[in-house]
Amino acid sequence: MKFYFSKFIIYIMDFDFYDEIQKPLYAPDRKIFRPVWTFLYVLMGVSFVIFYFQPMSLAKFFGIPLFFLQLILNLLWTPLFFKYKKIGLALVDLFFLLVTVIVMTGVFFEISFILGVLQIPYMIWLFIAFRLNFDIFQLNK
């Protein structure tokens, strides 16, 4: 199932668009996205399974909708940026995604230290992605 999801995401990405727009010097090559996101989605899946099987608590009550909200925001970003070429709207989406993941990570830490730690690579990547999206937006106004 993971393979098909990854293929779908790659299918809706217009890499010609990414190759043609102005990017900052630190922008990664497009080949980095697939392995990074595969790794991050695996971490998300593992952490959610661990999270889901924890005893019910207030943190779990809030964590489940936060997880699905961040997943929806995450899945919206790709078509906004790559397919529809709405760099500014993708940046807004990414801002809300980052805030949601920060809050979700705090909730996951409440449940388990390991659950929180599993979110750190995702947060780091989102901070990088936010800066990159912001700089691309500035360069391509």
TIMI-2910 file (N, C-alpha, C, CB; in pm, 1 decimal, decimal comma, always signed):
<rs>
+----------+----------+----------+----------+----------+----------+----------+----------+----------+----------+----------+----------+------+
!      n_x !      n_y !      n_z !     ca_x !     ca_y !     ca_z !      c_x !      c_y !      c_z !     cb_x !     cb_y !     cb_z ! resn !
+----------+----------+----------+----------+----------+----------+----------+----------+----------+----------+----------+----------+------+
!    +83,2 !   -119,9 !     +0,0 !     +0,0 !     +0,0 !     +0,0 !    +87,0 !   +125,3 !     +0,0 !    -94,3 !     +0,4 !   +121,6 !  Met !
!   +194,0 !   +122,4 !    +77,6 !   +284,0 !   +236,8 !    +86,6 !   +340,4 !   +270,5 !    -51,3 !   +398,3 !   +208,3 !   +186,1 !  Lys !
!   +375,6 !   +168,1 !   -127,4 !   +432,8 !   +188,2 !   -259,3 !   +335,5 !   +263,2 !   -350,3 !   +470,9 !    +54,0 !   -321,3 !  Phe !
!   +208,7 !   +225,1 !   -347,2 !   +108,5 !   +290,4 !   -432,2 !    +86,4 !   +435,4 !   -391,2 !    -23,8 !   +214,3 !   -426,5 !  Tyr !
!    +85,2 !   +460,6 !   -260,6 !    +69,2 !   +597,1 !   -211,7 !   +185,4 !   +683,4 !   -259,0 !    +59,5 !   +599,4 !    -58,0 !  Phe !
!   +306,0 !   +629,3 !   -246,2 !   +425,0 !   +700,9 !   -290,0 !   +419,8 !   +727,5 !   -440,6 !   +551,6 !   +621,4 !   -254,0 !  Ser !
!   +375,4 !   +629,5 !   -518,2 !   +361,9 !   +647,3 !   -662,9 !   +260,6 !   +756,7 !   -696,2 !   +320,2 !   +515,4 !   -729,1 !  Lys !
!   +149,8 !   +761,2 !   -621,1 !    +47,3 !   +862,8 !   -643,0 !   +104,2 !  +1002,5 !   -617,4 !    -74,7 !   +837,0 !   -552,1 !  Phe !
!   +175,5 !  +1017,6 !   -507,6 !   +234,7 !  +1148,3 !   -474,9 !   +332,7 !  +1189,4 !   -583,8 !   +306,1 !  +1143,9 !   -337,0 !  Ile !
!   +417,0 !  +1097,2 !   -627,3 !   +513,1 !  +1128,4 !   -733,2 !   +439,2 !  +1163,9 !   -862,7 !   +609,3 !  +1008,9 !   -756,6 !  Ile !
!   +328,2 !  +1094,6 !   -890,4 !   +250,5 !  +1119,1 !  -1011,6 !   +197,1 !  +1262,2 !  -1016,2 !   +134,8 !  +1020,1 !  -1020,7 !  Tyr !
!   +150,4 !  +1315,6 !   -903,5 !    +91,2 !  +1449,5 !   -907,1 !   +195,5 !  +1560,3 !   -897,6 !     -8,4 !  +1464,6 !   -794,6 !  Ile !
!   +321,5 !  +1523,8 !   -881,3 !   +426,4 !  +1624,7 !   -873,0 !   +473,1 !  +1661,0 !  -1013,6 !   +545,0 !  +1574,2 !   -787,0 !  Met !
!   +478,6 !  +1788,5 !  -1041,4 !   +529,3 !  +1837,6 !  -1169,2 !   +674,8 !  +1878,2 !  -1147,9 !   +443,1 !  +1958,2 !  -1223,8 !  Asp !
!   +764,3 !  +1783,0 !  -1169,6 !   +904,5 !  +1811,6 !  -1143,7 !   +961,9 !  +1912,0 !  -1242,3 !   +984,8 !  +1684,5 !  -1148,1 !  Phe !
!   +903,1 !  +1921,8 !  -1360,8 !   +949,4 !  +2025,3 !  -1453,2 !   +929,0 !  +2162,7 !  -1391,1 !   +875,3 !  +2015,5 !  -1588,5 !  Asp !
!   +817,3 !  +2181,0 !  -1324,0 !   +790,2 !  +2307,2 !  -1254,9 !   +899,0 !  +2334,8 !  -1151,4 !   +651,1 !  +2303,9 !  -1187,3 !  Phe !
!   +931,1 !  +2235,4 !  -1069,9 !  +1033,8 !  +2252,7 !   -967,0 !  +1169,4 !  +2283,2 !  -1030,0 !  +1043,4 !  +2127,1 !   -879,1 !  Tyr !
!  +1199,6 !  +2217,8 !  -1139,8 !  +1328,0 !  +2240,3 !  -1207,0 !  +1336,5 !  +2379,8 !  -1268,3 !  +1349,7 !  +2135,2 !  -1315,2 !  Asp !
!  +1223,1 !  +2435,0 !  -1311,3 !  +1222,5 !  +2561,7 !  -1384,7 !  +1211,8 !  +2685,8 !  -1296,7 !  +1109,8 !  +2561,8 !  -1481,4 !  Glu !
!  +1154,9 !  +2674,2 !  -1178,1 !  +1139,6 !  +2793,3 !  -1093,8 !  +1273,8 !  +2833,4 !  -1033,3 !  +1036,1 !  +2767,9 !   -981,8 !  Ile !
!  +1279,0 !  +2957,9 !   -991,5 !  +1398,8 !  +3005,5 !   -922,9 !  +1397,7 !  +2949,9 !   -781,0 !  +1405,9 !  +3162,2 !   -922,2 !  Gln !
!  +1514,0 !  +2897,5 !   -740,3 !  +1528,1 !  +2838,7 !   -608,1 !  +1652,7 !  +2894,8 !   -542,2 !  +1534,7 !  +2684,4 !   -615,9 !  Lys !
!  +1653,3 !  +2898,6 !   -409,3 !  +1775,5 !  +2941,3 !   -340,3 !  +1887,2 !  +2838,7 !   -361,6 !  +1748,6 !  +2961,1 !   -188,7 !  Pro !
!  +2008,8 !  +2879,4 !   -338,0 !  +2123,3 !  +2791,9 !   -361,9 !  +2118,1 !  +2664,0 !   -278,7 !  +2251,4 !  +2866,2 !   -332,5 !  Leu !
!  +2056,5 !  +2669,0 !   -162,0 !  +2053,0 !  +2552,3 !    -73,9 !  +1939,8 !  +2454,3 !   -109,1 !  +2037,9 !  +2597,9 !    +70,1 !  Tyr !
!  +1860,9 !  +2484,2 !   -209,2 !  +1748,3 !  +2397,5 !   -245,4 !  +1799,2 !  +2258,4 !   -283,1 !  +1667,2 !  +2459,0 !   -362,6 !  Ala !
!  +1736,5 !  +2154,9 !   -226,9 !  +1782,7 !  +2018,9 !   -259,1 !  +1743,8 !  +1978,4 !   -400,6 !  +1725,5 !  +1918,2 !   -159,0 !  Pro !
!  +1818,8 !  +1885,6 !   -454,4 !  +1784,0 !  +1825,4 !   -581,6 !  +1650,7 !  +1753,0 !   -564,4 !  +1895,9 !  +1728,2 !   -631,1 !  Asp !
!  +1573,2 !  +1748,1 !   -667,8 !  +1440,0 !  +1686,1 !   -657,5 !  +1447,2 !  +1538,9 !   -619,8 !  +1365,2 !  +1700,8 !   -788,7 !  Arg !
!  +1559,0 !  +1473,5 !   -644,3 !  +1573,3 !  +1331,5 !   -612,9 !  +1571,9 !  +1303,5 !   -462,9 !  +1701,4 !  +1278,7 !   -672,7 !  Lys !
!  +1592,0 !  +1403,8 !   -381,8 !  +1595,4 !  +1384,0 !   -236,3 !  +1455,4 !  +1368,3 !   -177,3 !  +1666,5 !  +1501,0 !   -169,2 !  Ile !
!  +1353,8 !  +1422,2 !   -244,6 !  +1219,9 !  +1424,6 !   -185,6 !  +1161,9 !  +1285,6 !   -160,8 !  +1127,0 !  +1501,7 !   -274,8 !  Phe !
!  +1172,9 !  +1199,7 !   -256,2 !  +1110,7 !  +1067,0 !   -241,5 !  +1167,5 !   +988,7 !   -122,9 !  +1129,5 !   +986,1 !   -369,5 !  Arg !
!  +1301,3 !   +972,2 !   -111,0 !  +1350,6 !   +895,9 !     +4,3 !  +1322,5 !   +964,4 !   +138,2 !  +1499,3 !   +872,9 !     -9,9 !  Pro !
!  +1332,9 !  +1096,6 !   +141,3 !  +1306,2 !  +1167,0 !   +267,1 !  +1161,2 !  +1147,4 !   +308,5 !  +1338,0 !  +1317,3 !   +253,6 !  Val !
!  +1067,8 !  +1169,2 !   +216,0 !   +926,8 !  +1155,5 !   +252,5 !   +889,3 !  +1011,6 !   +282,2 !   +838,9 !  +1209,0 !   +142,0 !  Trp !
!   +950,3 !   +917,2 !   +215,2 !   +924,4 !   +776,5 !   +246,8 !   +965,8 !   +748,8 !   +390,8 !  +1000,1 !   +682,2 !   +148,8 !  Thr !
!  +1084,0 !   +793,4 !   +428,3 !  +1132,5 !   +777,0 !   +565,1 !  +1038,7 !   +845,8 !   +665,1 !  +1275,2 !   +833,6 !   +578,3 !  Phe !
!   +997,1 !   +967,7 !   +634,9 !   +910,4 !  +1041,5 !   +726,9 !   +772,7 !   +977,5 !   +739,5 !   +895,8 !  +1185,6 !   +680,8 !  Leu !
!   +717,3 !   +928,3 !   +629,3 !   +587,0 !   +860,9 !   +636,5 !   +596,6 !   +730,4 !   +715,5 !   +533,3 !   +832,8 !   +495,1 !  Tyr !
!   +706,9 !   +660,6 !   +703,4 !   +726,2 !   +539,8 !   +785,0 !   +730,2 !   +578,1 !   +932,9 !   +857,4 !   +465,2 !   +744,3 !  Val !
!   +806,2 !   +682,1 !   +966,6 !   +810,6 !   +728,4 !  +1106,5 !   +671,7 !   +768,6 !  +1155,7 !   +907,7 !   +847,5 !  +1120,8 !  Leu !
!   +595,5 !   +840,0 !  +1071,4 !   +459,6 !   +879,5 !  +1109,8 !   +373,0 !   +757,1 !  +1135,6 !   +395,9 !   +967,1 !  +1000,9 !  Met !
!   +381,7 !   +661,3 !  +1046,9 !   +299,8 !   +540,8 !  +1061,5 !   +335,2 !   +462,9 !  +1186,4 !   +315,3 !   +451,7 !   +940,3 !  Gly !
!   +463,9 !   +442,4 !  +1210,3 !   +508,5 !   +370,5 !  +1330,1 !   +463,9 !   +444,3 !  +1455,1 !   +661,8 !   +353,2 !  +1330,1 !  Val !
!   +485,1 !   +574,7 !  +1457,8 !   +448,7 !   +650,3 !  +1578,1 !   +297,9 !   +650,2 !  +1600,1 !   +499,8 !   +794,4 !  +1568,1 !  Ser !
!   +219,9 !   +655,6 !  +1491,9 !    +74,8 !   +654,5 !  +1510,4 !    +27,0 !   +519,3 !  +1562,6 !     +3,8 !   +688,0 !  +1378,6 !  Phe !
!    +84,1 !   +411,2 !  +1512,8 !    +45,4 !   +278,6 !  +1562,4 !    +77,3 !   +266,9 !  +1711,7 !   +118,1 !   +166,8 !  +1482,6 !  Val !
!   +197,3 !   +308,3 !  +1750,6 !   +233,6 !   +306,1 !  +1893,5 !   +137,5 !   +394,9 !  +1971,8 !   +381,0 !   +353,3 !  +1914,7 !  Ile !
!   +112,1 !   +512,9 !  +1920,9 !    +22,4 !   +608,5 !  +1986,9 !   -118,4 !   +550,8 !  +2001,3 !    +17,4 !   +740,6 !  +1907,9 !  Phe !
!   -168,5 !   +491,2 !  +1895,3 !   -305,3 !   +440,9 !  +1893,4 !   -328,8 !   +334,3 !  +2000,3 !   -337,7 !   +384,6 !  +1756,5 !  Tyr !
!   -228,8 !   +253,5 !  +2025,3 !   -245,3 !   +144,2 !  +2121,0 !   -211,5 !   +183,4 !  +2264,8 !   -159,3 !    +28,2 !  +2079,8 !  Phe !
!   -192,4 !   +310,6 !  +2289,4 !   -173,7 !   +357,7 !  +2426,7 !   -310,3 !   +368,0 !  +2495,0 !    -99,7 !   +495,7 !  +2429,1 !  Gln !
!   -311,9 !   +360,1 !  +2628,6 !   -440,4 !   +373,8 !  +2699,2 !   -502,9 !   +511,1 !  +2672,5 !   -421,1 !   +353,1 !  +2851,6 !  Pro !
!   -634,7 !   +515,9 !  +2676,4 !   -705,2 !   +642,3 !  +2652,2 !   -666,8 !   +743,9 !  +2759,5 !   -859,5 !   +620,5 !  +2650,4 !  Met !
!   -644,6 !   +865,2 !  +2714,8 !   -610,7 !   +976,5 !  +2803,4 !   -652,5 !  +1104,4 !  +2733,0 !   -457,1 !   +978,2 !  +2839,5 !  Ser !
!   -641,2 !  +1215,4 !  +2802,5 !   -672,6 !  +1344,0 !  +2741,6 !   -576,2 !  +1372,6 !  +2625,5 !   -665,6 !  +1457,0 !  +2847,2 !  Leu !
!   -449,3 !  +1337,9 !  +2645,4 !   -350,6 !  +1358,1 !  +2538,1 !   -387,6 !  +1275,5 !  +2414,7 !   -208,3 !  +1320,1 !  +2587,0 !  Ala !
!   -428,8 !  +1152,6 !  +2435,1 !   -468,1 !  +1068,6 !  +2321,8 !   -593,9 !  +1124,0 !  +2255,9 !   -491,2 !   +922,9 !  +2367,3 !  Lys !
!   -686,6 !  +1172,3 !  +2336,0 !   -810,7 !  +1229,8 !  +2283,9 !   -781,9 !  +1344,8 !  +2187,9 !   -899,6 !  +1278,4 !  +2399,1 !  Phe !
!   -684,0 !  +1428,9 !  +2221,9 !   -647,5 !  +1541,5 !  +2135,1 !   -547,3 !  +1500,7 !  +2027,0 !   -589,5 !  +1655,1 !  +2218,7 !  Phe !
!   -467,9 !  +1399,9 !  +2055,0 !   -363,4 !  +1359,4 !  +1961,6 !   -415,2 !  +1296,9 !  +1833,8 !   -272,1 !  +1264,2 !  +2027,9 !  Gly !
!   -521,9 !  +1219,8 !  +1843,5 !   -574,6 !  +1152,3 !  +1723,7 !   -622,6 !  +1253,9 !  +1620,2 !   -690,2 !  +1057,3 !  +1761,7 !  Ile !
!   -707,3 !  +1350,8 !  +1656,4 !   -746,1 !  +1449,0 !  +1553,4 !   -628,7 !  +1534,6 !  +1505,6 !   -855,7 !  +1539,8 !  +1607,2 !  Pro !
!   -533,7 !  +1564,4 !  +1594,5 !   -416,5 !  +1640,6 !  +1550,8 !   -336,6 !  +1562,8 !  +1446,6 !   -326,9 !  +1675,1 !  +1671,1 !  Leu !
!   -322,0 !  +1432,6 !  +1469,1 !   -249,4 !  +1350,4 !  +1372,5 !   -317,5 !  +1354,9 !  +1236,6 !   -238,8 !  +1205,5 !  +1421,8 !  Phe !
!   -449,2 !  +1338,9 !  +1234,0 !   -519,1 !  +1337,5 !  +1105,1 !   -525,3 !  +1476,4 !  +1042,0 !   -660,2 !  +1282,6 !  +1122,7 !  Phe !
!   -531,5 !  +1580,8 !  +1122,3 !   -526,0 !  +1716,8 !  +1068,1 !   -391,4 !  +1741,8 !  +1000,7 !   -550,2 !  +1820,9 !  +1179,7 !  Leu !
!   -281,9 !  +1703,9 !  +1067,6 !   -150,9 !  +1725,7 !  +1005,9 !   -136,1 !  +1641,3 !   +880,2 !    -38,1 !  +1693,0 !  +1105,3 !  Gln !
!   -193,8 !  +1522,2 !   +880,6 !   -185,5 !  +1437,2 !   +761,7 !   -259,5 !  +1500,8 !   +643,5 !   -243,2 !  +1297,5 !   +791,8 !  Leu !
!   -376,6 !  +1557,1 !   +669,9 !   -453,1 !  +1625,2 !   +563,9 !   -375,8 !  +1746,6 !   +512,6 !   -593,0 !  +1668,8 !   +616,1 !  Ile !
!   -323,5 !  +1827,9 !   +604,4 !   -245,6 !  +1945,2 !   +563,5 !   -121,7 !  +1902,7 !   +484,7 !   -204,3 !  +2028,6 !   +686,9 !  Leu !
!    -59,6 !  +1795,5 !   +527,8 !    +57,6 !  +1742,6 !   +458,7 !    +21,2 !  +1700,5 !   +316,8 !   +117,2 !  +1623,7 !   +536,1 !  Asn !
!    -88,0 !  +1627,2 !   +304,4 !   -128,6 !  +1578,3 !   +171,5 !   -177,1 !  +1690,3 !    +79,9 !   -238,4 !  +1474,1 !   +185,8 !  Leu !
!   -225,0 !  +1799,5 !   +136,8 !   -267,7 !  +1914,4 !    +55,0 !   -150,3 !  +1990,1 !     -4,5 !   -351,6 !  +2009,4 !   +138,2 !  Leu !
!    -37,2 !  +1990,6 !    +66,2 !    +75,0 !  +2072,2 !    +22,6 !   +125,4 !  +2030,6 !   -115,3 !   +187,5 !  +2063,6 !   +123,5 !  Trp !
!   +140,3 !  +1901,5 !   -138,5 !   +199,8 !  +1854,2 !   -264,0 !   +123,5 !  +1901,8 !   -387,6 !   +206,1 !  +1703,0 !   -264,0 !  Thr !
!     -8,9 !  +1880,4 !   -395,0 !    -77,9 !  +1931,0 !   -514,9 !    -80,9 !  +2083,7 !   -520,9 !   -220,4 !  +1877,5 !   -519,3 !  Pro !
!    -89,9 !  +2150,6 !   -405,3 !    -88,3 !  +2297,4 !   -407,7 !    +39,7 !  +2349,4 !   -472,2 !   -102,2 !  +2353,9 !   -265,1 !  Leu !
!   +151,8 !  +2293,4 !   -431,6 !   +280,4 !  +2342,5 !   -479,8 !   +313,4 !  +2289,2 !   -619,0 !   +390,5 !  +2304,1 !   -382,6 !  Phe !
!   +310,5 !  +2158,7 !   -636,4 !   +360,5 !  +2098,1 !   -759,6 !   +258,7 !  +2093,5 !   -871,5 !   +407,6 !  +1960,4 !   -731,8 !  Phe !
!   +134,8 !  +2061,0 !   -841,2 !    +35,7 !  +2046,2 !   -947,9 !    -27,6 !  +2180,2 !   -985,1 !    -72,9 !  +1947,3 !   -905,7 !  Lys !
!    -75,2 !  +2255,4 !   -884,1 !   -144,6 !  +2381,5 !   -911,7 !    -51,5 !  +2501,9 !   -912,0 !   -253,5 !  +2403,2 !   -810,0 !  Tyr !
!    +73,9 !  +2482,0 !   -868,5 !   +177,0 !  +2586,4 !   -872,1 !   +137,8 !  +2709,1 !   -789,8 !   +204,1 !  +2628,1 !  -1016,3 !  Lys !
!    +66,7 !  +2686,2 !   -681,1 !    +23,4 !  +2792,5 !   -588,7 !   +123,7 !  +2799,8 !   -474,0 !   -122,5 !  +2766,0 !   -534,3 !  Lys !
!   +238,0 !  +2860,0 !   -500,7 !   +348,2 !  +2861,4 !   -405,5 !   +308,6 !  +2932,2 !   -276,0 !   +470,6 !  +2929,0 !   -467,1 !  Ile !
!   +238,0 !  +3045,2 !   -286,5 !   +195,6 !  +3119,3 !   -168,0 !    +94,6 !  +3042,4 !    -85,3 !   +137,3 !  +3252,2 !   -207,9 !  Gly !
!     -1,4 !  +2981,4 !   -150,0 !   -101,8 !  +2902,2 !    -78,9 !    -37,4 !  +2779,4 !    -14,2 !   -214,6 !  +2859,0 !   -175,1 !  Leu !
!    +58,5 !  +2719,8 !    -83,0 !   +132,1 !  +2606,7 !    -25,6 !   +208,6 !  +2650,7 !    +98,6 !   +229,3 !  +2546,4 !   -129,5 !  Ala !
!   +261,8 !  +2772,9 !    +96,8 !   +332,7 !  +2826,4 !   +212,9 !   +238,5 !  +2843,3 !   +332,3 !   +398,2 !  +2960,8 !   +177,9 !  Leu !
!   +118,7 !  +2892,1 !   +308,3 !    +18,3 !  +2905,7 !   +414,9 !    -15,9 !  +2768,4 !   +471,0 !   -109,9 !  +2976,2 !   +361,9 !  Val !
!    -38,3 !  +2672,7 !   +381,6 !    -66,9 !  +2535,6 !   +424,5 !    +47,9 !  +2482,0 !   +509,9 !    -90,4 !  +2443,8 !   +302,1 !  Asp !
!   +169,5 !  +2505,0 !   +466,0 !   +287,1 !  +2456,0 !   +537,3 !   +300,6 !  +2521,2 !   +675,2 !   +413,0 !  +2481,9 !   +454,7 !  Leu !
!   +264,6 !  +2647,7 !   +685,8 !   +266,0 !  +2714,4 !   +815,8 !   +172,0 !  +2643,6 !   +913,1 !   +226,2 !  +2862,5 !   +801,0 !  Phe !
!    +48,2 !  +2618,9 !   +868,8 !    -47,9 !  +2552,0 !   +955,9 !     -6,7 !  +2407,4 !   +983,7 !   -187,3 !  +2555,7 !   +893,5 !  Phe !
!    +54,4 !  +2343,4 !   +885,9 !   +105,8 !  +2208,2 !   +906,6 !   +213,5 !  +2208,9 !  +1014,2 !   +161,6 !  +2150,3 !   +775,0 !  Leu !
!   +305,9 !  +2301,9 !  +1005,9 !   +414,3 !  +2310,5 !  +1103,0 !   +361,4 !  +2336,0 !  +1243,3 !   +511,9 !  +2420,1 !  +1063,6 !  Leu !
!   +268,1 !  +2428,7 !  +1257,4 !   +208,4 !  +2456,9 !  +1388,8 !   +138,1 !  +2332,5 !  +1442,7 !   +108,3 !  +2575,4 !  +1379,5 !  Val !
!    +63,1 !  +2264,7 !  +1356,6 !     -8,7 !  +2144,0 !  +1398,3 !    +88,8 !  +2035,5 !  +1443,3 !    -96,8 !  +2091,5 !  +1283,7 !  Thr !
!   +197,4 !  +2017,3 !  +1370,5 !   +295,4 !  +1914,2 !  +1405,4 !   +367,1 !  +1949,5 !  +1535,4 !   +397,5 !  +1896,2 !  +1291,6 !  Val !
!   +394,6 !  +2076,0 !  +1558,0 !   +456,9 !  +2117,3 !  +1684,3 !   +364,2 !  +2082,6 !  +1801,4 !   +488,8 !  +2270,3 !  +1683,1 !  Ile !
!   +237,4 !  +2117,0 !  +1788,7 !   +140,3 !  +2086,1 !  +1894,4 !   +125,9 !  +1934,3 !  +1909,1 !     +2,1 !  +2151,1 !  +1863,2 !  Val !
!   +113,4 !  +1864,2 !  +1797,4 !   +100,1 !  +1718,9 !  +1800,8 !   +221,4 !  +1654,7 !  +1867,8 !    +82,3 !  +1663,4 !  +1658,9 !  Met !
!   +339,9 !  +1704,4 !  +1839,2 !   +461,5 !  +1649,6 !  +1900,1 !   +459,5 !  +1667,9 !  +2050,9 !   +586,2 !  +1716,1 !  +1840,9 !  Thr !
!   +413,3 !  +1783,2 !  +2095,2 !   +399,5 !  +1805,3 !  +2239,0 !   +303,9 !  +1704,6 !  +2301,8 !   +350,8 !  +1947,5 !  +2266,3 !  Gly !
!   +193,2 !  +1678,6 !  +2234,0 !    +95,7 !  +1580,0 !  +2282,2 !   +158,3 !  +1440,8 !  +2282,4 !    -32,4 !  +1581,5 !  +2194,3 !  Val !
!   +233,0 !  +1407,7 !  +2177,6 !   +296,6 !  +1276,0 !  +2171,3 !   +399,1 !  +1260,4 !  +2283,6 !   +364,2 !  +1255,0 !  +2034,1 !  Phe !
!   +472,2 !  +1366,3 !  +2315,4 !   +566,7 !  +1361,6 !  +2427,5 !   +493,5 !  +1336,0 !  +2559,5 !   +647,0 !  +1493,3 !  +2435,9 !  Phe !
!   +371,6 !  +1388,9 !  +2571,9 !   +292,3 !  +1363,8 !  +2693,2 !   +264,9 !  +1215,1 !  +2711,6 !   +159,8 !  +1440,8 !  +2687,5 !  Glu !
!   +244,7 !  +1145,4 !  +2602,5 !   +214,8 !  +1002,4 !  +2606,3 !   +343,3 !   +922,1 !  +2627,7 !   +144,5 !   +957,9 !  +2475,8 !  Ile !
!   +446,6 !   +956,1 !  +2549,9 !   +570,5 !   +878,3 !  +2554,1 !   +685,0 !   +961,5 !  +2496,8 !   +555,1 !   +745,0 !  +2475,5 !  Ser !
!   +797,1 !   +954,9 !  +2563,3 !   +916,7 !  +1024,2 !  +2516,3 !   +953,4 !   +977,4 !  +2375,3 !  +1034,6 !  +1000,6 !  +2613,4 !  Phe !
!   +945,7 !   +847,3 !  +2352,1 !   +982,2 !   +791,0 !  +2221,1 !   +889,6 !   +843,0 !  +2112,0 !   +977,6 !   +637,0 !  +2225,1 !  Ile !
!   +759,6 !   +852,5 !  +2142,4 !   +665,1 !   +905,4 !  +2042,6 !   +702,0 !  +1047,8 !  +2003,2 !   +520,7 !   +901,6 !  +2097,0 !  Leu !
!   +739,4 !  +1128,5 !  +2099,7 !   +780,7 !  +1264,8 !  +2069,7 !   +907,7 !  +1269,1 !  +1987,0 !   +800,4 !  +1342,3 !  +2197,3 !  Gly !
!  +1004,6 !  +1186,8 !  +2024,4 !  +1132,3 !  +1183,5 !  +1952,4 !  +1112,6 !  +1140,3 !  +1807,3 !  +1230,7 !  +1088,7 !  +2022,5 !  Val !
!  +1018,9 !  +1048,5 !  +1784,1 !   +992,6 !  +1003,2 !  +1647,5 !   +942,5 !  +1116,1 !  +1557,3 !   +891,1 !   +890,5 !  +1649,1 !  Leu !
!   +889,3 !  +1222,7 !  +1615,0 !   +838,5 !  +1335,2 !  +1535,7 !   +945,7 !  +1438,6 !  +1503,4 !   +724,9 !  +1402,4 !  +1609,0 !  Gln !
!  +1058,7 !  +1431,9 !  +1571,1 !  +1161,6 !  +1535,4 !  +1553,5 !  +1215,2 !  +1541,9 !  +1409,8 !  +1277,1 !  +1509,9 !  +1649,5 !  Ile !
!  +1246,9 !  +1430,8 !  +1343,6 !  +1291,7 !  +1443,8 !  +1203,0 !  +1186,0 !  +1509,7 !  +1114,1 !  +1327,1 !  +1305,7 !  +1145,9 !  Pro !
!  +1061,0 !  +1478,8 !  +1137,9 !   +950,5 !  +1539,6 !  +1062,1 !   +948,0 !  +1690,4 !  +1085,7 !   +814,2 !  +1476,3 !  +1102,5 !  Tyr !
!   +959,1 !  +1732,0 !  +1211,2 !   +958,4 !  +1875,8 !  +1240,3 !  +1077,0 !  +1945,4 !  +1175,8 !   +959,7 !  +1900,1 !  +1391,3 !  Met !
!  +1193,6 !  +1884,9 !  +1185,1 !  +1312,8 !  +1945,3 !  +1123,4 !  +1292,1 !  +1962,4 !   +973,3 !  +1438,2 !  +1858,7 !  +1150,3 !  Ile !
!  +1241,6 !  +1857,1 !   +907,6 !  +1217,5 !  +1865,1 !   +763,8 !  +1114,7 !  +1973,5 !   +732,0 !  +1170,1 !  +1729,4 !   +709,6 !  Trp !
!  +1011,3 !  +1985,1 !   +814,7 !   +908,7 !  +2087,1 !   +790,1 !   +964,6 !  +2228,0 !   +806,5 !   +790,2 !  +2067,2 !   +884,7 !  Leu !
!  +1053,9 !  +2248,6 !   +902,7 !  +1118,2 !  +2380,2 !   +916,8 !  +1200,7 !  +2411,7 !   +791,8 !  +1208,5 !  +2384,2 !  +1044,0 !  Phe !
!  +1275,0 !  +2313,3 !   +743,7 !  +1353,6 !  +2331,7 !   +621,0 !  +1260,6 !  +2358,9 !   +503,3 !  +1441,9 !  +2207,1 !   +592,6 !  Ile !
!  +1154,2 !  +2279,0 !   +492,7 !  +1058,4 !  +2295,0 !   +382,8 !   +991,0 !  +2432,3 !   +388,6 !   +952,0 !  +2183,4 !   +387,6 !  Ala !
!   +959,2 !  +2477,9 !   +509,9 !   +895,8 !  +2608,9 !   +523,1 !   +989,5 !  +2718,8 !   +474,4 !   +854,6 !  +2634,6 !   +669,1 !  Phe !
!  +1115,0 !  +2712,8 !   +516,1 !  +1211,7 !  +2813,9 !   +472,3 !  +1230,4 !  +2808,4 !   +320,7 !  +1347,4 !  +2793,6 !   +543,6 !  Arg !
!  +1242,0 !  +2686,4 !   +268,2 !  +1258,4 !  +2669,4 !   +123,7 !  +1136,5 !  +2721,7 !    +49,0 !  +1282,2 !  +2521,8 !    +89,0 !  Leu !
!  +1016,9 !  +2687,4 !    +94,0 !   +892,9 !  +2733,7 !    +30,7 !   +885,7 !  +2886,5 !    +36,9 !   +768,3 !  +2670,3 !    +99,9 !  Asn !
!   +921,8 !  +2943,6 !   +150,9 !   +921,2 !  +3089,9 !   +166,9 !  +1017,8 !  +3155,8 !    +67,9 !   +959,2 !  +3128,8 !   +312,1 !  Phe !
!  +1139,0 !  +3102,9 !    +60,5 !  +1239,0 !  +3160,7 !    -30,2 !  +1198,9 !  +3143,6 !   -176,9 !  +1375,8 !  +3096,1 !     -6,0 !  Asp !
!  +1141,5 !  +3029,8 !   -210,9 !  +1092,8 !  +3010,5 !   -348,3 !   +980,3 !  +3108,2 !   -378,4 !  +1044,4 !  +2865,1 !   -369,7 !  Ile !
!   +892,2 !  +3127,9 !   -282,8 !   +783,9 !  +3226,0 !   -300,3 !   +841,2 !  +3365,2 !   -326,3 !   +692,1 !  +3228,7 !   -175,6 !  Phe !
!   +941,2 !  +3404,4 !   -247,6 !  +1003,5 !  +3536,4 !   -264,2 !  +1072,3 !  +3549,8 !   -400,1 !  +1104,9 !  +3561,6 !   -152,1 !  Gln !
!  +1138,8 !  +3445,7 !   -442,6 !  +1213,6 !  +3450,6 !   -568,7 !  +1124,3 !  +3445,3 !   -693,0 !  +1311,8 !  +3336,5 !   -573,3 !  Leu !
!  +1001,4 !  +3399,3 !   -677,5 !   +915,0 !  +3377,6 !   -793,9 !   +787,4 !  +3459,6 !   -790,6 !   +879,7 !  +3232,8 !   -804,6 !  Asn !
!   +789,5 !  +3571,6 !   -721,3 !   +669,6 !  +3657,6 !   -715,2 !   +634,8 !  +3708,6 !   -851,5 !   +690,3 !  +3775,3 !   -619,8 !  Lys !
+----------+----------+----------+----------+----------+----------+----------+----------+----------+----------+----------+----------+------+
</rs>
